[in-house]
Amino acid sequence: MEKRKTSFVRSFTTVSLIMILVVKLIMTLVFFNYLRIVVTNLTEYNTRENVAHSRELIVSNLMEHECTLDNAAIGIAHFFRQKMAAGDIIRSYLNDMTEKMPNNLDIYFTNNIAWNQQGGFAVFASGWIPEDDWDNTARSWFAEAKKKEGGIAYSEPYVDADSGDIIVTLSKTVLNGTADIGVIASDVTVNNLSEIINMMKNYPEQGIYIINSEGLFITHEDINAVMKNNFFADKNLEQYREAVLNSSDAFKIDKKVFIYSSAIPHTDWILVSMIPSSVVFSQTDKFTAYLIIFCAAMFACVAFISIMYAYKKLIIPLNDVIKVTDALAANNLNVNIAAFRNDEIGDIQVSLIKIRDSLKSNIDSLNEHLSNESKNN
């Protein structure tokens, strides 16, 4: 059985195309990897800027309420120094302070005695009169204000029974000189904070939340989740709990999510942003898919052109050369070449014609010599 021949042209073309494909794949992988790094860094930068701006807006909003509370404390201390600490005067003053802050539901002052006991004093800007069993000194905002020793305390958010709003109470000890004369507090709605952070979303599926030091939601689309649901449990991000809660600034990324968190000054709150990785890389993946299709099409075109070029410029001429050599091997000296190439194959063609002519000349000479010998004999 005749051994099947191997085509050098076919092998050379195949090896060349494989080398082109390998180089293209390596360059493509390097490009895609670099592109993904660039997108990751850009997303991190944008997320940091986004969260930082949201945090600044939130801090600015909270600082307005803190300033309002500070000013109210100064005013009340002034009334006490001037012996003007009547309920109507303070209520009117606090009401004016409330009207300046649209997200402020109520501002109220109590002294250090239960309001319904002898010497007790409590006044609300809204005019609300507490129940007889209401004890201001037992309220958490009162105790937290005392712990802060002149600083402003933030309560845990809660749902207001009347309005249904999420409320956080800011409280502060009121000092008349160095004397502690009571506590002033302000009920502030958190709803506007949700509006602030929702306006800062850059991606359709991005989630931005305020959580407390335990991971409980302070802001959420569902009011029933506030101070009940845990961010890490709800979002299946338990592996990031320590990093987020124990760092003032943390950025983490895995195959599923980008997560960035930043502590909010003056509070134990944390602003956290999460973006699904699929959303971040959606445009990149789409571009990658298009680029892969384009590269595949380009490679197919290159392969087709290379094969056709090799077939026309190498295989066909070499087949013609083989036909000439086979004819010469069969002593067919009338074989001819219709067209000569102007390259190395053309040199082979010329050499074959020279061989043909030389063989023909030698055979003619030999025949003539034999003819002469025959005549002489």
Sine and cosine of phi, psi and omega as CSV:
sin_phi,cos_phi,sin_psi,cos_psi,sin_omega,cos_omega
0.00,0.00,0.78,-0.63,-0.05,-1.00
-0.94,0.33,0.73,-0.69,0.00,-1.00
-0.95,0.32,0.73,-0.69,-0.04,-1.00
-0.93,0.37,0.73,-0.68,-0.04,-1.00
-0.98,0.19,0.47,-0.88,0.06,-1.00
-0.98,-0.21,0.77,-0.64,0.00,-1.00
-0.99,0.11,0.87,-0.49,0.04,-1.00
-0.90,0.44,-0.67,0.74,-0.02,-1.00
-0.88,0.48,-0.70,0.72,0.00,-1.00
-0.90,0.43,-0.67,0.74,0.02,-1.00
-0.91,0.43,-0.70,0.72,-0.01,-1.00
-0.89,0.45,-0.69,0.72,0.01,-1.00
-0.90,0.44,-0.68,0.74,0.00,-1.00
-0.89,0.45,-0.72,0.70,0.00,-1.00
-0.89,0.45,-0.66,0.75,0.00,-1.00
-0.88,0.47,-0.70,0.71,0.00,-1.00
-0.91,0.40,-0.62,0.78,0.04,-1.00
-0.90,0.44,-0.66,0.75,0.03,-1.00
-0.90,0.44,-0.66,0.75,0.05,-1.00
-0.88,0.47,-0.69,0.73,-0.02,-1.00
-0.90,0.44,-0.68,0.73,0.00,-1.00
-0.89,0.45,-0.72,0.70,0.02,-1.00
-0.88,0.47,-0.67,0.74,0.00,-1.00
-0.90,0.44,-0.66,0.75,0.01,-1.00
-0.90,0.43,-0.67,0.74,0.01,-1.00
-0.89,0.46,-0.73,0.68,0.01,-1.00
-0.90,0.44,-0.60,0.80,0.02,-1.00
-0.91,0.41,-0.70,0.72,0.02,-1.00
-0.89,0.46,-0.67,0.74,0.04,-1.00
-0.88,0.47,-0.70,0.72,-0.01,-1.00
-0.89,0.45,-0.74,0.67,-0.02,-1.00
-0.90,0.44,-0.64,0.77,0.02,-1.00
-0.89,0.45,-0.70,0.71,0.02,-1.00
-0.91,0.42,-0.66,0.76,0.02,-1.00
-0.88,0.48,-0.66,0.75,0.00,-1.00
-0.91,0.41,-0.63,0.78,0.05,-1.00
-0.90,0.45,-0.68,0.73,0.00,-1.00
-0.89,0.46,-0.71,0.71,0.00,-1.00
-0.90,0.45,-0.65,0.76,0.02,-1.00
-0.88,0.47,-0.73,0.68,0.00,-1.00
-0.90,0.43,-0.64,0.77,0.00,-1.00
-0.92,0.40,-0.66,0.75,0.03,-1.00
-0.91,0.42,-0.67,0.74,0.04,-1.00
-0.86,0.50,-0.72,0.69,-0.01,-1.00
-0.88,0.47,-0.74,0.67,-0.02,-1.00
-0.90,0.44,-0.63,0.78,0.00,-1.00
-0.92,0.40,-0.68,0.73,0.04,-1.00
-0.87,0.50,-0.72,0.69,0.00,-1.00
-0.90,0.45,-0.66,0.75,-0.02,-1.00
-0.89,0.46,-0.76,0.65,-0.01,-1.00
-0.93,0.37,-0.62,0.79,0.01,-1.00
-0.88,0.47,-0.67,0.75,0.01,-1.00
-0.92,0.38,-0.67,0.74,0.05,-1.00
-0.87,0.49,-0.68,0.74,0.01,-1.00
-0.89,0.46,-0.66,0.75,0.01,-1.00
-0.88,0.47,-0.65,0.76,0.02,-1.00
-0.91,0.41,-0.66,0.75,0.01,-1.00
-0.91,0.41,-0.72,0.69,0.01,-1.00
-0.87,0.48,-0.67,0.74,0.02,-1.00
-0.87,0.50,-0.67,0.74,0.01,-1.00
-0.90,0.43,-0.71,0.71,0.00,-1.00
-0.92,0.40,-0.60,0.80,0.01,-1.00
-0.89,0.45,-0.56,0.83,0.06,-1.00
-0.88,0.48,-0.68,0.74,0.02,-1.00
-0.94,0.35,-0.60,0.80,0.05,-1.00
-0.90,0.44,-0.68,0.73,0.02,-1.00
-0.89,0.45,-0.65,0.76,0.03,-1.00
-0.88,0.48,-0.68,0.73,0.00,-1.00
-0.92,0.39,-0.66,0.75,0.04,-1.00
-0.87,0.49,-0.71,0.70,0.00,-1.00
-0.90,0.43,-0.64,0.77,0.03,-1.00
-0.90,0.44,-0.63,0.77,0.02,-1.00
-0.90,0.43,-0.65,0.76,0.02,-1.00
-0.90,0.44,-0.67,0.74,0.01,-1.00
-0.90,0.44,-0.68,0.73,-0.01,-1.00
-0.91,0.41,-0.66,0.75,0.04,-1.00
-0.87,0.49,-0.61,0.80,0.03,-1.00
-0.90,0.44,-0.69,0.72,0.00,-1.00
-0.87,0.50,-0.65,0.76,-0.01,-1.00
-0.92,0.38,-0.62,0.79,0.02,-1.00
-0.92,0.39,-0.55,0.83,-0.02,-1.00
-1.00,0.02,0.12,0.99,-0.01,-1.00
0.86,0.50,0.60,0.80,-0.03,-1.00
-0.89,-0.47,0.39,0.92,-0.12,-0.99
-0.99,0.16,0.80,0.60,0.09,-1.00
-1.00,0.10,0.48,-0.88,-0.06,-1.00
-0.86,0.51,-0.69,0.73,-0.05,-1.00
-0.91,0.41,-0.64,0.77,-0.01,-1.00
-0.91,0.42,-0.74,0.68,-0.02,-1.00
-0.92,0.39,-0.62,0.78,0.01,-1.00
-0.89,0.45,-0.68,0.73,0.02,-1.00
-0.89,0.45,-0.66,0.75,0.00,-1.00
-0.90,0.43,-0.72,0.70,0.00,-1.00
-0.91,0.41,-0.57,0.82,0.03,-1.00
-0.90,0.43,-0.63,0.77,0.06,-1.00
-0.89,0.46,-0.65,0.76,0.01,-1.00
-0.91,0.42,-0.61,0.79,-0.02,-1.00
-0.91,0.41,-0.64,0.76,-0.05,-1.00
-0.91,0.41,-0.37,0.93,0.00,-1.00
-0.98,0.19,-0.28,0.96,-0.04,-1.00
-0.88,-0.48,0.96,-0.27,-0.09,-1.00
-0.89,0.45,-0.44,0.90,-0.03,-1.00
-0.99,-0.13,0.24,0.97,-0.01,-1.00
-0.98,-0.18,0.93,-0.38,-0.04,-1.00
-0.97,0.24,-0.61,0.79,-0.06,-1.00
-0.29,-0.96,0.54,-0.84,0.15,-0.99
-0.82,-0.57,0.70,-0.72,-0.06,-1.00
-0.56,-0.83,0.44,-0.90,-0.01,-1.00
-0.79,-0.62,0.69,-0.73,0.13,-0.99
-0.72,-0.70,0.50,-0.86,0.11,-0.99
-1.00,0.09,-0.23,-0.97,-0.14,-0.99
-1.00,-0.02,0.27,0.96,0.01,-1.00
-0.87,-0.50,0.61,-0.79,0.05,-1.00
-0.78,0.62,0.73,-0.68,-0.25,-0.97
-0.87,0.48,-0.50,0.87,-0.06,-1.00
-0.99,-0.11,0.17,0.99,0.08,-1.00
-0.98,-0.21,0.22,-0.97,-0.04,-1.00
-0.87,0.50,0.78,-0.62,-0.02,-1.00
1.00,0.04,-0.13,0.99,0.00,-1.00
-0.96,0.29,0.51,-0.86,-0.06,-1.00
-0.55,-0.84,0.77,-0.64,0.07,-1.00
-0.51,-0.86,0.74,-0.68,0.01,-1.00
-0.65,-0.76,0.71,-0.70,-0.03,-1.00
-0.90,-0.44,0.67,-0.74,0.03,-1.00
-0.87,0.50,-0.56,0.83,-0.02,-1.00
-0.97,0.25,-0.20,0.98,-0.04,-1.00
1.00,0.08,0.10,0.99,-0.02,-1.00
-0.90,0.44,0.68,-0.74,0.05,-1.00
-0.93,-0.37,0.87,-0.49,-0.07,-1.00
-0.92,0.39,0.33,-0.95,0.11,-0.99
-0.93,0.36,0.32,-0.95,-0.04,-1.00
-0.89,0.46,-0.50,0.87,-0.05,-1.00
-1.00,0.00,0.10,1.00,0.01,-1.00
-0.98,0.22,0.84,-0.54,-0.04,-1.00
-0.88,-0.47,0.95,-0.31,-0.04,-1.00
-0.89,0.46,-0.56,0.83,-0.07,-1.00
-0.96,0.29,-0.24,0.97,0.00,-1.00
-0.99,-0.15,-0.02,1.00,-0.02,-1.00
-0.97,0.23,0.52,-0.85,-0.04,-1.00
-0.91,0.42,-0.60,0.80,0.00,-1.00
-0.90,0.44,-0.53,0.85,0.02,-1.00
-0.93,0.37,-0.74,0.68,-0.03,-1.00
-0.91,0.41,-0.65,0.76,-0.01,-1.00
-0.91,0.40,-0.60,0.80,0.03,-1.00
-0.89,0.46,-0.63,0.77,0.01,-1.00
-0.91,0.40,-0.58,0.81,0.01,-1.00
-0.92,0.40,-0.52,0.85,-0.05,-1.00
-0.97,0.25,-0.27,0.96,0.07,-1.00
0.79,0.62,0.82,0.57,0.02,-1.00
0.98,-0.21,-0.29,0.96,0.07,-1.00
-0.99,0.10,0.08,-1.00,-0.03,-1.00
-0.99,-0.16,0.77,-0.64,0.00,-1.00
-0.98,-0.21,0.55,-0.83,0.06,-1.00
-0.92,-0.38,0.76,-0.65,0.07,-1.00
-0.99,0.12,0.23,-0.97,0.16,-0.99
-0.94,0.33,0.60,-0.80,0.02,-1.00
-0.88,0.47,0.49,-0.87,0.04,-1.00
-0.50,-0.87,0.28,-0.96,-0.01,-1.00
-1.00,-0.04,0.82,-0.58,0.03,-1.00
-0.95,0.32,0.79,-0.62,-0.08,-1.00
-0.90,0.43,-0.54,0.84,-0.07,-1.00
-0.99,0.11,-0.77,0.64,-0.10,-0.99
-1.00,-0.04,-0.37,0.93,-0.07,-1.00
0.98,0.20,0.07,1.00,0.02,-1.00
-0.98,0.19,0.41,-0.91,0.14,-0.99
-0.99,0.13,0.82,-0.57,-0.11,-0.99
-0.87,-0.49,0.62,-0.79,0.20,-0.98
-0.80,-0.60,0.69,-0.73,-0.05,-1.00
-0.98,-0.22,0.82,-0.58,0.11,-0.99
-0.99,-0.14,0.72,-0.69,-0.02,-1.00
-0.67,-0.75,0.41,-0.91,-0.08,-1.00
-0.45,-0.89,0.65,-0.76,0.09,-1.00
-0.95,0.31,0.73,-0.68,0.01,-1.00
-1.00,-0.09,0.82,-0.57,-0.01,-1.00
-0.93,-0.37,0.77,-0.64,0.13,-0.99
-0.97,-0.24,1.00,-0.02,-0.19,-0.98
0.97,0.26,-0.91,-0.42,0.08,-1.00
-0.95,-0.30,-0.01,1.00,-0.05,-1.00
-1.00,0.07,0.74,-0.68,0.05,-1.00
-0.99,0.11,0.92,-0.38,-0.07,-1.00
-0.95,-0.31,-0.03,1.00,0.03,-1.00
0.50,-0.87,-0.32,-0.95,-0.05,-1.00
-0.73,-0.68,0.68,-0.73,0.13,-0.99
-0.93,-0.36,0.64,-0.77,-0.07,-1.00
-0.68,-0.74,0.40,-0.92,-0.02,-1.00
-0.66,-0.75,0.78,-0.63,0.06,-1.00
-1.00,-0.05,0.89,-0.45,-0.08,-1.00
-0.88,-0.47,0.72,-0.70,0.04,-1.00
-0.98,0.21,0.61,-0.79,0.01,-1.00
-1.00,-0.05,-0.17,0.99,-0.06,-1.00
-0.81,0.59,-0.66,0.75,-0.04,-1.00
-0.92,0.40,-0.44,0.90,0.04,-1.00
-0.92,0.38,-0.60,0.80,0.07,-1.00
-0.89,0.45,-0.64,0.77,0.01,-1.00
-0.90,0.43,-0.63,0.78,-0.01,-1.00
-0.89,0.46,-0.76,0.65,-0.08,-1.00
-0.96,0.28,-0.49,0.87,0.03,-1.00
-0.93,0.37,-0.50,0.87,0.03,-1.00
-0.95,0.32,-0.28,0.96,-0.09,-1.00
-1.00,-0.09,0.11,0.99,-0.02,-1.00
-0.95,0.31,0.73,-0.69,0.03,-1.00
-0.98,-0.18,-0.34,0.94,-0.08,-1.00
-0.83,-0.56,0.55,-0.83,-0.06,-1.00
-0.88,0.48,-0.52,0.85,-0.03,-1.00
-0.96,-0.28,0.29,0.96,0.01,-1.00
-0.96,0.27,0.67,-0.75,0.08,-1.00
-0.90,-0.43,0.80,-0.60,0.05,-1.00
-0.84,-0.54,0.81,-0.58,-0.07,-1.00
-0.68,-0.73,0.39,-0.92,0.22,-0.98
-0.96,-0.27,0.79,-0.61,0.03,-1.00
-0.83,-0.56,0.30,-0.95,0.04,-1.00
-1.00,-0.07,-0.11,-0.99,-0.10,-0.99
-0.93,0.36,-0.17,0.98,0.05,-1.00
-0.98,-0.21,-0.09,1.00,-0.01,-1.00
1.00,-0.08,0.05,1.00,0.01,-1.00
-0.97,0.23,0.58,-0.82,-0.01,-1.00
-0.92,0.39,0.74,-0.68,0.19,-0.98
-0.98,-0.19,-0.57,0.82,0.14,-0.99
-0.85,-0.53,0.62,-0.78,0.00,-1.00
-0.28,-0.96,0.47,-0.89,0.03,-1.00
-0.89,0.46,-0.54,0.84,0.01,-1.00
-0.99,-0.17,0.91,-0.42,-0.05,-1.00
-0.87,0.49,-0.45,0.89,-0.02,-1.00
-0.95,0.30,-0.24,0.97,0.00,-1.00
-1.00,0.05,-0.28,0.96,-0.05,-1.00
-0.90,0.43,0.81,-0.59,0.02,-1.00
0.87,0.49,0.30,0.95,0.08,-1.00
-0.83,-0.55,-0.77,0.64,-0.03,-1.00
-1.00,0.05,0.53,-0.85,0.00,-1.00
-0.98,-0.19,0.77,-0.64,-0.05,-1.00
-0.81,0.58,-0.75,0.66,-0.10,-0.99
-0.93,0.38,-0.60,0.80,0.03,-1.00
-0.95,0.30,-0.68,0.73,-0.03,-1.00
-0.90,0.43,-0.62,0.79,-0.09,-1.00
-0.99,-0.15,0.13,0.99,-0.01,-1.00
0.82,0.58,0.73,0.68,-0.03,-1.00
-0.83,-0.56,0.58,0.82,-0.03,-1.00
-0.85,0.53,-0.49,0.87,-0.04,-1.00
-0.92,0.38,-0.26,0.97,-0.02,-1.00
-0.97,-0.26,0.08,1.00,-0.06,-1.00
-0.83,0.55,-0.79,0.61,-0.06,-1.00
-0.89,0.45,-0.69,0.73,-0.05,-1.00
-0.89,0.45,-0.65,0.76,-0.04,-1.00
-0.97,0.25,-0.72,0.70,-0.10,-0.99
-0.97,0.22,-0.40,0.92,-0.07,-1.00
-0.95,-0.31,0.30,0.95,0.01,-1.00
-0.68,-0.73,0.63,-0.78,0.04,-1.00
-0.97,0.23,-0.29,0.96,-0.03,-1.00
-0.42,-0.91,0.91,-0.41,-0.06,-1.00
-0.66,-0.75,0.69,-0.72,0.07,-1.00
-0.77,-0.63,0.84,-0.55,0.00,-1.00
-0.75,-0.66,0.50,-0.87,0.01,-1.00
-0.55,-0.83,0.66,-0.75,0.16,-0.99
-0.64,-0.77,-0.24,-0.97,-0.08,-1.00
-0.93,0.37,-0.33,0.95,-0.09,-1.00
-0.97,-0.25,-0.54,0.84,-0.19,-0.98
-0.48,-0.88,0.52,-0.86,0.26,-0.97
-0.99,-0.16,0.74,-0.67,0.04,-1.00
-0.70,-0.72,0.77,-0.63,0.00,-1.00
-0.74,-0.68,0.68,-0.74,-0.01,-1.00
-0.71,-0.71,0.48,-0.88,0.01,-1.00
-0.52,-0.85,0.76,-0.66,-0.02,-1.00
-0.94,0.33,0.61,-0.79,0.03,-1.00
-1.00,-0.08,0.88,-0.48,-0.04,-1.00
-0.85,0.53,0.45,-0.89,0.05,-1.00
0.96,0.27,-0.06,1.00,-0.02,-1.00
-0.71,-0.70,0.11,-0.99,0.16,-0.99
-0.98,-0.21,0.45,0.89,0.00,-1.00
-1.00,0.00,0.39,-0.92,0.02,-1.00
-0.74,-0.67,0.75,-0.66,0.08,-1.00
-1.00,-0.07,0.86,-0.51,-0.08,-1.00
-0.80,-0.60,0.69,-0.73,0.00,-1.00
-0.85,-0.53,0.72,-0.70,0.03,-1.00
-0.76,-0.65,0.69,-0.72,-0.01,-1.00
-0.73,-0.68,0.81,-0.58,0.06,-1.00
-0.86,0.51,0.71,-0.70,0.01,-1.00
-0.86,0.51,-0.56,0.83,0.01,-1.00
-0.89,0.46,-0.55,0.84,0.03,-1.00
-0.96,0.29,-0.67,0.74,-0.02,-1.00
-0.87,0.48,-0.68,0.73,-0.09,-1.00
-0.99,-0.15,0.19,0.98,-0.05,-1.00
-0.87,0.49,-0.74,0.67,0.01,-1.00
-0.92,0.39,-0.64,0.77,0.02,-1.00
-0.90,0.44,-0.69,0.72,0.00,-1.00
-0.91,0.42,-0.61,0.80,0.04,-1.00
-0.91,0.41,-0.69,0.72,0.05,-1.00
-0.88,0.47,-0.65,0.76,0.01,-1.00
-0.88,0.47,-0.69,0.72,0.00,-1.00
-0.88,0.47,-0.71,0.70,0.03,-1.00
-0.88,0.47,-0.65,0.76,-0.03,-1.00
-0.92,0.38,-0.62,0.78,0.04,-1.00
-0.89,0.45,-0.70,0.71,0.03,-1.00
-0.88,0.47,-0.68,0.73,0.01,-1.00
-0.89,0.46,-0.70,0.72,0.01,-1.00
-0.90,0.44,-0.66,0.75,0.02,-1.00
-0.89,0.45,-0.66,0.75,0.03,-1.00
-0.90,0.43,-0.67,0.74,0.02,-1.00
-0.89,0.45,-0.67,0.74,0.01,-1.00
-0.90,0.43,-0.64,0.77,0.04,-1.00
-0.88,0.47,-0.66,0.75,0.03,-1.00
-0.90,0.44,-0.71,0.71,0.01,-1.00
-0.88,0.47,-0.68,0.73,0.00,-1.00
-0.89,0.45,-0.70,0.72,0.00,-1.00
-0.89,0.46,-0.72,0.69,0.00,-1.00
-0.90,0.44,-0.67,0.74,-0.01,-1.00
-0.89,0.45,-0.69,0.72,-0.01,-1.00
-0.91,0.41,-0.71,0.71,0.00,-1.00
-0.91,0.42,-0.64,0.77,0.02,-1.00
-0.90,0.43,-0.72,0.70,0.01,-1.00
-0.89,0.45,-0.62,0.78,0.00,-1.00
-0.91,0.42,-0.68,0.73,-0.06,-1.00
-0.97,0.23,-0.66,0.75,-0.12,-0.99
-1.00,-0.05,-0.28,0.96,-0.05,-1.00
-0.84,-0.54,-0.81,0.58,-0.13,-0.99
-0.91,0.40,-0.76,0.65,-0.01,-1.00
-0.88,0.48,-0.76,0.65,0.03,-1.00
-0.88,0.47,-0.64,0.77,0.01,-1.00
-0.92,0.40,-0.59,0.80,0.07,-1.00
-0.89,0.46,-0.63,0.78,0.05,-1.00
-0.90,0.43,-0.65,0.76,0.04,-1.00
-0.89,0.46,-0.66,0.75,0.00,-1.00
-0.90,0.44,-0.63,0.77,0.03,-1.00
-0.88,0.47,-0.65,0.76,0.01,-1.00
-0.90,0.43,-0.71,0.70,-0.01,-1.00
-0.91,0.42,-0.63,0.77,0.04,-1.00
-0.90,0.44,-0.62,0.78,0.02,-1.00
-0.91,0.41,-0.67,0.74,0.02,-1.00
-0.90,0.43,-0.63,0.78,0.03,-1.00
-0.90,0.45,-0.45,0.89,0.02,-1.00
-1.00,-0.04,0.24,0.97,0.02,-1.00
0.89,0.45,0.44,0.90,0.09,-1.00
-1.00,-0.01,0.99,-0.10,-0.07,-1.00
-1.00,0.00,0.09,1.00,0.05,-1.00
-1.00,-0.06,-0.02,1.00,0.00,-1.00
-0.88,0.47,0.58,-0.82,-0.02,-1.00
-0.63,-0.78,0.25,-0.97,0.02,-1.00
-0.91,-0.41,0.83,-0.56,-0.10,-1.00
-0.94,0.34,-0.67,0.74,-0.04,-1.00
-0.68,-0.74,0.67,-0.74,-0.01,-1.00
-0.98,-0.21,0.71,-0.70,0.06,-1.00
-0.98,0.18,0.50,-0.87,0.04,-1.00
-0.98,-0.18,0.81,0.58,0.00,-1.00
-0.44,-0.90,-0.30,-0.96,-0.04,-1.00
-0.88,0.48,-0.61,0.79,0.04,-1.00
-0.91,0.42,-0.59,0.81,0.07,-1.00
-0.88,0.47,-0.60,0.80,0.05,-1.00
-0.89,0.45,-0.64,0.77,0.04,-1.00
-0.90,0.43,-0.65,0.76,0.01,-1.00
-0.87,0.49,-0.71,0.71,0.01,-1.00
-0.89,0.46,-0.68,0.74,0.00,-1.00
-0.88,0.47,-0.64,0.77,0.02,-1.00
-0.91,0.42,-0.62,0.79,0.04,-1.00
-0.92,0.39,-0.61,0.79,0.06,-1.00
-0.89,0.45,-0.67,0.74,0.04,-1.00
-0.88,0.47,-0.70,0.71,0.03,-1.00
-0.85,0.53,-0.74,0.67,-0.02,-1.00
-0.90,0.44,-0.63,0.78,0.00,-1.00
-0.91,0.40,-0.71,0.71,0.03,-1.00
-0.88,0.47,-0.67,0.74,-0.01,-1.00
-0.89,0.45,-0.65,0.76,0.01,-1.00
-0.91,0.41,-0.69,0.73,-0.01,-1.00
-0.91,0.42,-0.66,0.75,0.00,-1.00
-0.92,0.39,-0.66,0.75,0.04,-1.00
-0.88,0.47,-0.67,0.74,-0.01,-1.00
-0.90,0.43,-0.66,0.75,0.01,-1.00
-0.91,0.42,-0.66,0.76,0.02,-1.00
-0.90,0.43,-0.64,0.77,0.01,-1.00
-0.91,0.41,-0.67,0.74,0.01,-1.00
-0.89,0.45,-0.68,0.73,0.02,-1.00
-0.91,0.42,-0.57,0.82,-0.02,-1.00
-0.93,0.37,-0.66,0.75,0.03,-1.00
-0.90,0.43,-0.68,0.73,0.01,-1.00
-0.89,0.46,-0.61,0.79,-0.01,-1.00
-0.92,0.39,-0.63,0.78,0.01,-1.00
-0.92,0.39,-0.66,0.75,-0.02,-1.00
-0.90,0.44,-0.58,0.81,-0.02,-1.00
-0.98,0.21,0.00,0.00,0.00,0.00
